[in-house]
Amino acid sequence: MYNKRRNAPTSFFTFNQPLGLRLDGSNIWVKMAERIPWSQFEGRYASLFDKSGGTVAKPLRMALGSLIIQKWYSYSDRDLVSQIQMNPYFQYFIGLHEFQHDAPFVPSLLVEFRKRLSEAILSEINGIILEAQSDDSADDDRDGNSDGGSFGCQVDEGVGEGDIKNVGTLILDATCAPQNIKYPQDTNLLFDAREKLEDIIAKVCLRENIYRPRTYCREAKREAQKFIFSKKRTRQLIRTTIRKQLQYIRRDFGYISGYLKHGCFFKEKELKLLGVLHRVFEQQQFMYGNKVHSVENRIVSISQPYIRPIVRGKANAPVEFGAKLDLSLIGGYGRIERLSFDAFNESEDLVIAIEKYKERAGAYPERVLADRIYRNKNNLAYCKEHGIRLLGPRLGRPSKDAISNKKIERQDQKDRIEIERAFSLAKGRCGLGRIRTKLEETTRSSIILSIITMNIYKIFSIDFILWLLRFASKNIFKNKTYNSTTPAWAEAY
């Protein structure tokens, strides 16, 4: 059940603290709370709940605001609740009417927040935030006070589609959001799989009151410790350890298959885990028998089987383990064009991203700044058909304007660095560098929350820079005295 907030929303002047203290209006969380259109998200969030009855859910501002704070400072669930309990600015940001000493919710409720705010809902919220920022930029343009560009372009009514000129810049690139897991090794995966199988066998035997079979767990553990503490792990030692662990796991699966035939009771969670362990066993057995180190849809984490290795080819991390996302940057603000745990070719998303740009802006972009992998035959033909300049040299012989083309290409290369800065901000400041959630759905929500937090951070930063520029332009020459040597451009101030 969900009740929309009928009372007036929390404002800076109505938020009360003990002893009559007031909040500082220049605080970052007070300013960001004013920039986020909370009321526009309320209806979409309320549709997730049953109207017939039940416990009243927490407001959207509390759910989304708490997750933004968590991304901003990389708090754990327990630390986040503790910080909100002590900080009045955090309580104002999540929509409380006054400072309270009690925690507004328990830490376990954050998991439900991430489940409710799914990938689709968070994508809509990100779009609403960027549209609100675009409308504000357009209002500044009409007032003549804008110091920066808007997201798209303004199209005059009555102009035909063929007369609309390409406007704006679209920047595209892909990256990986690494998961917070230990580096996967074949031996460690087999050690964990064997221990979990032994634990399941012990629980079933205790539950069914039957004799526990011999699993040789002590010998297997002794061999695992011998391998872990060995100073030099030769190829022969690795293969021998893998072969022995596969034998132990094969024996354990034989016991479990017998229990299933006799109708022993298994919990749903145990059956799901058995399916993952059997896939791990089959993959490791295939790689051992064929002497290879890769297999299709390889499992690298037993607790998170949806994670796949993503080959990136970077110097510091040639292979990363997590979700791959294709990010588009328009006016400095990011949108996720594609998010998948399986590796994909990002060049397939270029046409889709350009069409989405046209829907939002009303015209095709003037230029698309993307990596070299996007320059395939189909993308080049599409960009040429719609008059879009794709980053990179033109095909064919160099033209007479080769020098000017090189200058344009060099400038495009400089402008493309903006998306690298966005990745650095999202990973270093907004939690995209290490995803800590466990479930697949909450992991997707966590990744999009990082992009939303990055956009909010940029909105606040741009607002501060614009205010600083306006302040400087009005006061830089305010207290100056001029003489005959004062230049004409300074006298105008």
C-alpha positions as CSV (number, residue, x, y, z in Angstrom):
1,M,0.0,0.0,0.0
2,Y,1.2,3.5,-0.8
3,N,-0.2,6.9,0.2
4,K,0.8,10.0,-1.8
5,R,1.9,12.8,0.4
6,R,-1.1,15.1,0.9
7,N,0.6,17.6,3.1
8,A,3.0,20.2,1.7
9,P,6.5,18.9,0.8
10,T,9.4,19.6,3.1
11,S,10.9,23.0,2.4
12,F,14.0,24.8,3.7
13,F,11.9,27.1,5.9
14,T,9.6,24.5,7.5
15,F,12.3,22.0,8.5
16,N,12.6,22.3,12.3
17,Q,15.6,21.3,14.4
18,P,15.9,21.1,18.2
19,L,16.5,24.5,20.0
20,G,15.0,26.3,17.0
21,L,18.1,26.0,14.9
22,R,17.8,26.4,11.1
23,L,19.6,24.7,8.2
24,D,22.3,26.5,6.2
25,G,20.8,27.3,2.8
26,S,24.1,27.0,1.1
27,N,24.6,23.4,2.0
28,I,25.0,21.0,-0.9
29,W,22.1,18.7,0.2
30,V,19.7,21.6,0.6
31,K,20.5,22.9,-2.9
32,M,20.3,19.4,-4.5
33,A,16.9,18.7,-2.8
34,E,15.6,21.8,-4.5
35,R,16.9,20.8,-7.9
36,I,15.4,17.3,-8.0
37,P,11.7,17.1,-9.1
38,W,10.5,14.7,-6.5
39,S,6.8,15.2,-7.2
40,Q,7.1,14.0,-10.8
41,F,8.4,10.6,-9.6
42,E,5.6,10.0,-7.1
43,G,2.9,8.7,-9.4
44,R,5.1,6.2,-11.2
45,Y,6.4,4.9,-7.8
46,A,2.8,4.7,-6.3
47,S,1.7,2.5,-9.2
48,L,4.0,-0.3,-7.9
49,F,1.9,-0.9,-4.7
50,D,-1.5,-2.5,-4.1
51,K,-4.2,0.0,-3.4
52,S,-6.4,-2.5,-1.5
53,G,-4.5,-2.4,1.8
54,G,-1.4,-3.4,3.7
55,T,1.4,-1.5,5.5
56,V,2.0,1.9,4.2
57,A,5.3,2.1,2.3
58,K,8.0,4.7,2.8
59,P,7.8,7.7,0.5
60,L,9.7,7.8,-2.8
61,R,11.9,10.8,-1.6
62,M,13.1,8.7,1.3
63,A,13.9,5.7,-0.8
64,L,15.6,7.5,-3.7
65,G,17.2,10.1,-1.5
66,S,18.8,7.5,0.8
67,L,20.2,5.6,-2.2
68,I,21.7,8.8,-3.7
69,I,23.4,9.5,-0.4
70,Q,24.7,6.0,-0.2
71,K,26.2,6.3,-3.7
72,W,27.6,9.7,-3.0
73,Y,29.7,8.5,0.0
74,S,29.9,4.7,-0.7
75,Y,28.3,3.9,2.7
76,S,27.2,0.4,3.6
77,D,23.6,-0.1,4.5
78,R,24.2,0.0,8.2
79,D,26.5,3.0,8.0
80,L,24.0,4.9,5.8
81,V,21.2,4.5,8.4
82,S,23.6,5.6,11.1
83,Q,24.7,8.7,9.2
84,I,21.1,9.7,8.3
85,Q,20.2,9.3,12.0
86,M,22.9,11.8,13.0
87,N,22.8,14.3,10.1
88,P,20.0,16.8,9.8
89,Y,20.9,17.7,6.2
90,F,20.5,14.1,5.2
91,Q,17.1,13.9,7.0
92,Y,16.0,17.1,5.1
93,F,17.2,15.6,1.8
94,I,15.1,12.4,2.3
95,G,12.0,14.4,3.1
96,L,11.6,14.4,6.8
97,H,9.8,17.4,8.3
98,E,12.0,17.8,11.4
99,F,15.1,16.4,12.9
100,Q,14.5,13.1,14.7
101,H,16.8,11.0,16.8
102,D,15.3,7.7,15.8
103,A,16.4,6.0,12.6
104,P,13.8,6.5,9.8
105,F,14.1,2.9,8.6
106,V,16.1,-0.3,9.3
107,P,19.1,-1.2,7.1
108,S,17.4,-4.2,5.6
109,L,14.8,-2.0,4.0
110,L,17.4,-0.6,1.6
111,V,17.3,-3.9,-0.3
112,E,13.6,-3.4,-0.8
113,F,14.2,0.1,-2.0
114,R,16.6,-1.2,-4.7
115,K,14.1,-3.9,-5.7
116,R,11.2,-1.4,-6.1
117,L,13.3,1.1,-8.0
118,S,14.0,-1.2,-10.9
119,E,16.1,-0.6,-13.9
120,A,13.1,0.7,-16.0
121,I,11.9,3.1,-13.2
122,L,15.3,4.5,-12.5
123,S,15.9,5.1,-16.3
124,E,12.6,7.1,-16.3
125,I,13.7,9.1,-13.3
126,N,17.0,9.9,-14.9
127,G,15.2,11.1,-18.0
128,I,12.9,13.3,-15.9
129,I,15.9,14.9,-14.1
130,L,17.6,15.6,-17.4
131,E,14.4,17.0,-19.0
132,A,13.9,19.3,-16.0
133,Q,17.5,20.5,-16.4
134,S,17.0,21.0,-20.1
135,D,13.9,23.1,-19.5
136,D,15.7,25.2,-17.0
137,S,18.5,25.8,-19.6
138,A,15.9,26.7,-22.2
139,D,14.3,29.2,-19.9
140,D,17.7,30.8,-19.3
141,D,18.2,31.0,-23.1
142,R,14.9,32.8,-23.5
143,D,15.8,35.2,-20.6
144,G,19.3,35.8,-22.1
145,N,21.0,34.6,-18.9
146,S,22.3,31.3,-20.0
147,D,26.1,30.6,-19.8
148,G,25.9,27.0,-21.0
149,G,24.3,24.8,-23.6
150,S,21.1,22.9,-23.2
151,F,20.6,19.2,-23.9
152,G,19.2,19.5,-27.4
153,C,17.9,22.1,-29.8
154,Q,14.8,24.2,-30.2
155,V,12.9,23.4,-33.4
156,D,10.6,26.1,-34.8
157,E,7.0,25.0,-35.5
158,G,6.1,24.8,-39.1
159,V,9.6,23.8,-40.3
160,G,9.7,20.6,-42.4
161,E,11.7,17.7,-41.3
162,G,14.1,18.0,-44.2
163,D,14.8,21.7,-43.3
164,I,16.0,20.9,-39.8
165,K,19.7,21.2,-39.4
166,N,21.8,18.9,-37.3
167,V,22.5,20.4,-33.9
168,G,24.5,19.3,-30.9
169,T,27.1,16.6,-30.0
170,L,26.5,13.0,-29.0
171,I,29.4,11.2,-27.2
172,L,29.3,7.4,-26.9
173,D,31.6,4.9,-25.2
174,A,31.4,1.6,-23.3
175,T,32.8,0.7,-19.9
176,C,32.5,-2.0,-17.3
177,A,31.1,-1.7,-13.8
178,P,33.2,-4.2,-11.8
179,Q,31.6,-6.3,-9.1
180,N,33.0,-6.5,-5.6
181,I,34.1,-10.2,-5.9
182,K,37.4,-11.9,-5.4
183,Y,39.4,-12.7,-8.5
184,P,38.1,-16.0,-9.8
185,Q,40.4,-19.0,-10.1
186,D,39.5,-22.5,-11.1
187,T,40.9,-24.0,-7.9
188,N,39.1,-21.6,-5.6
189,L,35.8,-22.1,-7.4
190,L,36.2,-25.9,-7.0
191,F,37.1,-25.5,-3.3
192,D,34.0,-23.4,-2.7
193,A,31.7,-25.8,-4.7
194,R,33.0,-28.8,-2.8
195,E,32.4,-27.1,0.6
196,K,28.9,-26.1,-0.3
197,L,28.0,-29.6,-1.5
198,E,29.3,-31.1,1.7
199,D,27.2,-28.6,3.7
200,I,24.0,-29.5,1.6
201,I,24.6,-33.2,2.2
202,A,25.0,-32.7,6.0
203,K,21.8,-30.7,6.2
204,V,19.8,-33.2,4.2
205,C,21.0,-36.1,6.3
206,L,20.2,-34.2,9.5
207,R,16.7,-33.3,8.2
208,E,15.9,-36.8,6.9
209,N,17.5,-38.5,9.9
210,I,19.7,-40.7,7.7
211,Y,23.3,-41.8,7.8
212,R,25.8,-39.3,6.6
213,P,28.0,-40.8,3.8
214,R,31.7,-40.4,3.7
215,T,32.7,-37.4,1.7
216,Y,36.5,-37.4,2.4
217,C,36.2,-33.8,3.5
218,R,39.3,-33.8,5.7
219,E,41.5,-35.2,2.9
220,A,40.0,-32.7,0.4
221,K,40.6,-29.8,2.8
222,R,44.1,-30.9,3.5
223,E,44.9,-31.0,-0.2
224,A,43.3,-27.5,-0.7
225,Q,45.4,-26.0,2.1
226,K,48.5,-27.6,0.7
227,F,47.8,-25.9,-2.6
228,I,47.0,-22.6,-1.1
229,F,50.2,-22.4,1.0
230,S,52.5,-23.7,-1.7
231,K,55.1,-21.2,-2.7
232,K,55.4,-22.3,-6.4
233,R,52.2,-23.4,-8.2
234,T,53.4,-25.3,-11.2
235,R,51.2,-26.3,-14.1
236,Q,51.3,-29.9,-13.0
237,L,50.3,-29.0,-9.4
238,I,47.3,-27.0,-10.6
239,R,46.1,-29.8,-12.9
240,T,46.5,-32.4,-10.1
241,T,44.6,-30.2,-7.6
242,I,41.8,-29.6,-10.1
243,R,41.5,-33.3,-11.0
244,K,41.3,-34.4,-7.3
245,Q,38.7,-31.7,-6.5
246,L,36.6,-32.8,-9.5
247,Q,36.6,-36.3,-8.1
248,Y,35.4,-35.2,-4.7
249,I,32.6,-33.1,-6.3
250,R,31.6,-36.0,-8.6
251,R,31.2,-38.3,-5.6
252,D,29.1,-35.7,-3.7
253,F,26.8,-35.2,-6.7
254,G,26.3,-39.0,-6.7
255,Y,25.1,-38.9,-3.2
256,I,22.7,-36.0,-3.9
257,S,21.3,-37.7,-7.0
258,G,20.5,-40.7,-4.8
259,Y,18.7,-38.5,-2.3
260,L,16.6,-36.9,-5.1
261,K,15.6,-40.4,-6.4
262,H,14.4,-41.4,-3.0
263,G,12.3,-38.3,-2.6
264,C,14.3,-36.5,0.1
265,F,13.3,-32.9,0.8
266,F,15.4,-30.1,-0.5
267,K,14.7,-26.4,0.0
268,E,14.1,-24.2,-2.9
269,K,17.3,-22.2,-2.2
270,E,19.3,-25.5,-2.0
271,L,17.9,-26.7,-5.4
272,K,18.9,-23.4,-7.0
273,L,22.4,-23.6,-5.5
274,L,22.7,-27.2,-6.8
275,G,21.9,-26.0,-10.3
276,V,24.7,-23.4,-10.1
277,L,27.2,-25.9,-8.7
278,H,26.4,-28.5,-11.3
279,R,27.1,-25.9,-14.1
280,V,30.4,-25.0,-12.4
281,F,31.3,-28.7,-12.3
282,E,30.5,-29.2,-15.9
283,Q,32.4,-26.1,-17.1
284,Q,35.5,-27.0,-15.0
285,Q,35.4,-30.6,-16.2
286,F,35.2,-29.5,-19.8
287,M,38.1,-27.1,-19.5
288,Y,40.2,-29.7,-17.7
289,G,39.5,-32.4,-20.2
290,N,40.1,-30.2,-23.3
291,K,43.0,-28.3,-21.7
292,V,41.4,-24.9,-22.3
293,H,40.9,-21.9,-20.1
294,S,37.7,-20.4,-21.4
295,V,34.1,-21.7,-21.9
296,E,30.9,-20.1,-23.0
297,N,28.8,-18.4,-20.2
298,R,31.5,-19.1,-17.7
299,I,30.6,-18.7,-14.1
300,V,33.1,-16.7,-12.1
301,S,31.2,-16.4,-8.8
302,I,29.0,-19.1,-7.1
303,S,27.1,-16.5,-5.1
304,Q,26.5,-14.3,-8.1
305,P,26.3,-16.7,-11.1
306,Y,25.0,-14.0,-13.5
307,I,28.4,-12.2,-13.6
308,R,30.5,-12.8,-16.7
309,P,34.1,-11.9,-17.6
310,I,34.4,-8.9,-19.8
311,V,37.5,-8.6,-21.8
312,R,38.5,-4.9,-21.9
313,G,42.1,-5.0,-23.0
314,K,43.2,-2.3,-20.6
315,A,46.7,-2.2,-19.3
316,N,45.8,-2.4,-15.6
317,A,42.8,-4.8,-16.0
318,P,42.6,-6.7,-19.2
319,V,39.6,-8.7,-17.9
320,E,36.9,-7.2,-15.6
321,F,34.1,-9.0,-13.9
322,G,30.8,-7.2,-13.9
323,A,28.2,-5.6,-16.2
324,K,29.1,-3.9,-19.4
325,L,27.3,-0.6,-20.2
326,D,27.1,1.7,-23.2
327,L,26.9,5.3,-22.0
328,S,25.8,8.3,-24.1
329,L,26.8,11.8,-23.1
330,I,24.7,14.8,-24.2
331,G,25.5,18.2,-22.8
332,G,27.7,16.6,-20.1
333,Y,24.9,14.4,-18.7
334,G,24.8,10.6,-19.2
335,R,22.2,8.1,-20.2
336,I,22.7,4.3,-20.3
337,E,21.9,3.1,-23.8
338,R,22.6,-0.6,-23.1
339,L,23.3,-2.6,-19.9
340,S,24.2,-6.3,-20.0
341,F,26.2,-8.8,-18.0
342,D,27.2,-10.6,-21.3
343,A,29.9,-9.1,-23.5
344,F,28.5,-7.3,-26.6
345,N,29.7,-5.2,-29.5
346,E,29.0,-1.6,-28.6
347,S,29.0,-0.5,-32.2
348,E,25.5,-2.0,-32.6
349,D,24.1,0.7,-30.3
350,L,25.2,3.7,-32.4
351,V,22.1,3.9,-34.6
352,I,19.8,3.3,-31.7
353,A,21.5,6.1,-29.7
354,I,21.3,8.6,-32.5
355,E,17.6,7.8,-33.1
356,K,16.9,8.4,-29.4
357,Y,18.8,11.6,-29.6
358,K,16.5,12.7,-32.4
359,E,13.4,11.9,-30.4
360,R,14.5,14.0,-27.5
361,A,16.2,16.9,-29.4
362,G,14.1,17.1,-32.5
363,A,17.1,16.8,-34.9
364,Y,20.0,14.6,-35.6
365,P,23.3,15.5,-33.9
366,E,25.9,17.5,-35.8
367,R,28.7,15.2,-34.8
368,V,29.1,11.9,-32.9
369,L,32.2,11.4,-30.9
370,A,32.8,7.7,-30.4
371,D,35.7,5.2,-30.3
372,R,37.2,3.6,-33.3
373,I,35.2,0.4,-32.8
374,Y,32.0,2.3,-33.8
375,R,33.4,3.1,-37.2
376,N,32.1,0.1,-39.1
377,K,30.6,0.0,-42.6
378,N,27.0,0.3,-41.5
379,N,27.5,3.1,-39.1
380,L,29.6,5.1,-41.5
381,A,26.9,4.8,-44.2
382,Y,24.1,5.8,-41.7
383,C,26.0,8.9,-40.5
384,K,26.8,9.9,-44.1
385,E,23.1,9.6,-45.1
386,H,21.9,11.8,-42.2
387,G,24.8,14.4,-42.5
388,I,26.4,13.4,-39.2
389,R,30.2,13.7,-38.7
390,L,31.5,10.6,-37.0
391,L,34.8,10.9,-35.2
392,G,37.8,9.8,-37.3
393,P,39.4,10.4,-40.7
394,R,37.3,10.3,-43.8
395,L,37.5,7.3,-46.1
396,G,39.3,7.5,-49.4
397,R,42.0,9.8,-50.6
398,P,42.9,12.9,-48.6
399,S,41.0,16.0,-49.9
400,K,42.5,19.4,-50.6
401,D,41.3,20.5,-47.1
402,A,43.3,17.8,-45.4
403,I,44.9,20.3,-43.0
404,S,41.6,21.7,-41.8
405,N,40.1,18.2,-41.5
406,K,43.0,17.3,-39.2
407,K,42.3,20.3,-37.1
408,I,38.6,19.3,-36.8
409,E,39.6,15.7,-36.0
410,R,42.0,16.9,-33.3
411,Q,39.3,19.1,-31.7
412,D,36.9,16.2,-31.8
413,Q,39.4,14.0,-30.1
414,K,39.8,16.6,-27.3
415,D,36.0,16.9,-26.9
416,R,35.7,13.1,-26.7
417,I,37.7,13.1,-23.5
418,E,34.6,14.4,-21.7
419,I,33.1,10.9,-21.5
420,E,36.4,9.6,-20.0
421,R,36.0,12.2,-17.3
422,A,32.4,11.1,-16.8
423,F,33.6,7.5,-16.3
424,S,36.2,8.7,-13.8
425,L,33.6,10.7,-11.9
426,A,31.1,7.8,-11.9
427,K,33.7,5.2,-10.7
428,G,35.7,7.3,-8.3
429,R,32.9,9.4,-6.8
430,C,29.5,7.8,-7.4
431,G,30.1,4.1,-6.7
432,L,30.3,2.7,-10.2
433,G,33.9,1.5,-9.6
434,R,32.8,-1.3,-7.2
435,I,29.2,-2.6,-7.1
436,R,28.5,-4.2,-3.8
437,T,25.0,-5.6,-4.3
438,K,24.4,-9.3,-4.6
439,L,21.2,-9.8,-6.7
440,E,21.1,-9.3,-10.4
441,E,18.1,-6.9,-10.3
442,T,19.6,-4.8,-7.4
443,T,22.9,-4.7,-9.3
444,R,21.2,-3.2,-12.3
445,S,19.5,-0.6,-10.1
446,S,22.8,0.2,-8.4
447,I,24.5,0.9,-11.7
448,I,21.8,3.3,-12.9
449,L,21.8,5.0,-9.5
450,S,25.5,5.7,-10.0
451,I,24.7,7.4,-13.3
452,I,21.9,9.4,-11.7
453,T,24.2,10.5,-8.9
454,M,26.8,11.5,-11.4
455,N,24.2,13.7,-13.3
456,I,23.1,15.3,-10.0
457,Y,26.7,16.0,-9.1
458,K,27.2,17.7,-12.5
459,I,24.0,19.7,-12.2
460,F,25.1,21.1,-8.8
461,S,28.7,21.7,-10.0
462,I,27.5,23.6,-13.1
463,D,25.1,25.7,-11.1
464,F,27.9,26.7,-8.8
465,I,30.2,27.5,-11.7
466,L,27.5,29.6,-13.4
467,W,26.8,31.5,-10.2
468,L,30.5,32.1,-9.7
469,L,30.9,33.5,-13.3
470,R,27.9,35.7,-12.9
471,F,29.2,37.0,-9.6
472,A,32.6,37.6,-11.0
473,S,31.3,39.4,-14.1
474,K,29.2,41.8,-12.0
475,N,31.9,42.6,-9.3
476,I,35.2,42.3,-11.0
477,F,35.4,45.9,-12.0
478,K,33.0,47.3,-9.3
479,N,35.5,48.9,-7.1
480,K,38.0,49.9,-9.8
481,T,39.1,53.5,-10.5
482,Y,40.0,54.3,-14.0
483,N,42.3,56.9,-15.5
484,S,43.3,58.0,-19.0
485,T,45.3,54.8,-19.4
486,T,42.3,52.5,-18.7
487,P,41.4,50.5,-21.9
488,A,38.1,51.1,-23.5
489,W,36.8,47.6,-22.9
490,A,37.3,48.0,-19.1
491,E,35.6,51.4,-19.0
492,A,32.4,49.8,-20.2
493,Y,32.1,48.1,-16.8
